[in-house]
C-alpha cells in the first residue's frame, strides 16, 4: 500500500521547449481539424436537408461522431499528431469540438 503512495509523489517530468512547442502545435491541430470536419458535415446537412428531415436528431449526431472519429483516426497520424498517446478524454474533446462546430456552422448556414 505504501508503494502506491510513493509512486504518486514522484516529481513531474520536465518539459523541454521543443516538447512544449510540439504540444502546442498538436493542440492547434486538434482544434482546427474538428472545425473543418464540423463545417463539412454542416455543408452536407444543409445540402441534403430534405433527406435528413425525418430522421431522429440523435442518429444524425451519432453518424457525425462515428464518421468523424474514423476520419480523425486516419488523418491525425498524417498531420504528425501522436494518436497512440490519446486517452479517452482526448477523443471526447475532439468529438465534442466536432459536434459543436457542426452545430454552429449548420445554424449559421440555416439563417
Secondary structure, DSSP 8 states (H G I E B T S, - for coil): -HHHHHHHTS------HHHHHHHHHHHHHHHHHHHHHHHHHHHHHHHTHHHHTTS-HHHHHHHHHHHHHHHHHHHHHHTT--GGG--HHHHHHHHHHHHHHHHHHHHHHH-
